[in-house]
């Protein structure tokens, strides 16, 4: 694993907990010393049967310690791709020349296409493109995985899928829809938190004490999300069930409709998708 920020750590810990990753055969590169120290403190989470994940500071060290041809998870920022690739290419080249299979890269880089990652790596890798979201850190992730490329074996694709299924649900999509998924689910938790901010601010404006407003909104969103996950009805049907004609909810929905909130959300998702495509073209 190259890069172990919030998302990388969530993937790592979920994979270890579910037995998808073997700590004795897992090497993590994280350049940030504070993050490395935090990982080192998670000794119990990173170990099993006396075996521990090895943590190093550079991508080059990581690749040098890994078995030739081992799957590599890229969990870095998109703008770091070229720099990290320059560290990895010499080592990955030795894997191939030593007779190892062309390396498999599992990429979670927002906006970076499989072709873009392959090109940055000098063309000598095979790529599975994946996009998870942060709720995987509590086992409730939503992840998209692009259809397997012809050069990726079924076993490799299954491994990649299982790694992310260890902490949520996985949807297989055409790669040209991954940017749309990123806009919806990758960025989606921020939209939910934004809604929570707005509801709390509104509650305070109506005279509710801030701490009480925070508790009320958290529980309301928690209960609503649980209903949505359990119910067979569509979100629209659930909304209509709460919205009595001429009632308080109807008054609020009328304001939202008059302000064009639904269209604004669609425009926001489109902007996020387009930014993802732009990141892919410009490398960040």
C-alpha angles and dihedrals in degrees: 000000000000110000124018110196123135095305096040092050091051091052093045096050094044092050091050094046092051095044095244089120125048109217091213090058098041124096123183128199118200120162095196107092093205091054091047089052091050090051091049089056088057089071093138092050093046097047138072128178091353092308119122137194112251116233122201137171105237140044090234092057090047094053092044092055096044122089112263109271096015115153111264124210114207108206100162133117112278092240090060094058099098093045093049091044090057088058094046104042097075092050095042089050089057090053090058096043089048088061098260121142116268104278120262116225121196105200127197094174110139111238095002110123123214088249091051093051091046091051093047089052091054095259094282099112140073117228138213110188117213134173118196129175131227099256085076083083087074095037095262101100128148112211134180121207121192118236109275116268115236091253094056113090121229090245092053092047090049090051091052091048094047091051091062096035086063088078108028144325126325127209120198111219140168108269092243088067096052092090089053090050089050090054092049106036107009092055093024098096089059090056091053091049090048089054089050090052091051093048092049091048089049092049091051090049088055090055102264114143109253098242092047090047090053093051093046094050094045092052093043093053092042093052093044093050091049091050090050092051094047103038125089091212123097120253088255092054091049091049092050090050089061095041111083114193110263092004135124096273091049089054091053094045090050090058091048091050092047089053091051093239094157092054090045091056091051090050090049092052090048090052091051092048092049091049089054090053090048091052088053092053097044102034092240 
